Amino acid sequence: MARLLIVAFTLVFAGATSAYAIALTEEQVEGVQKAIKAIGCTVEDEDIKSKGDGYVADDVVCEDGTYDIVLDKDFNIVNKEKED
């Protein structure tokens, strides 16, 4: 019975922790910041998150509006979607 509870707890804990984004290194944040600045936009560090094999930057401020930007693992912009 105790073994069953341990297994159940482990599964619940693993599922709960996978819902949270992994903390980014300073190098990763700097890579995203460099790519965002290269297109003339800005983003707050706390709005940069890991997403799959890449990154997502929310609330990116550009001259023509605010965007959500997705970058690949090499910091190339793969999607730029204007927020409403």
N, C-alpha and C positions, 0 to 999 in steps of 0.2 A: 504494500500500500504506500509506504513512504517513497519507494522508487517511482511509483506512478505520479505522485505529487511533485517530485523533483523534475521529472520529465515534463509534466504539464507546465510548471512554473518556468522552466527553461524555454519552452516554446512560446509562451506568452511574452516573456521578456525579450526574446529575439525578435518577435513580431513588432513589439512596441519600439524597440530601438531602431529598427530599419525605417521607421516612418520619419525619423529626424535626419536632417542633412548632416553630412560629415563636415567637420570643421576644416576650413581651407587653410593652407599654408600661406605665409606672407608672399612667397614666390607666385603662387596661384592667383592671389588677389592682385598683385602687381601686374601679372600677365593680362588679366581681364581689364584692369584699369588702363593699361597701355593701348589695348585694342579699342577701347571705348573712346579714349582721348584722340586716337588717330582719326576718328570720324567726326571730331569736333563736339563730342558729347561728354557729359559727366555722370557719375554714379557714386553713391555712398558705398563704402566698403561693406556695410551690413546688408546691403541689397544684392550682394553677390553670393550665389549658392552653387553647390555642385549639383549636376543633373546628368545621370548616366555616366557617359564617358567625357562629359564636358561641363559646361557652366551655364547658368542663367543669371542675367543681370536685370532686376526689376526696377521700374521707376527711373530709367535712364533719361536724363534731361538733354534734349537737343534743341537747336534753334527753332525747329518747326514743330515741336511737341515733345511728349513723353512716350517712351517706348519700353517694351520688354525685349531684351536681346538675348539670343541663344548663341553660345560659342562652342566650338569643338575643343578637344583636349589640347590642341595646338594654338588655341586662342584666336582662331579664325571665326569671324561672324558668319553663322549659317542661317540665321533668321532674325528679322527685325520687325516687330509688330507694334503698330501705334496703339496706345491706350486711348480709350474713349474719354 
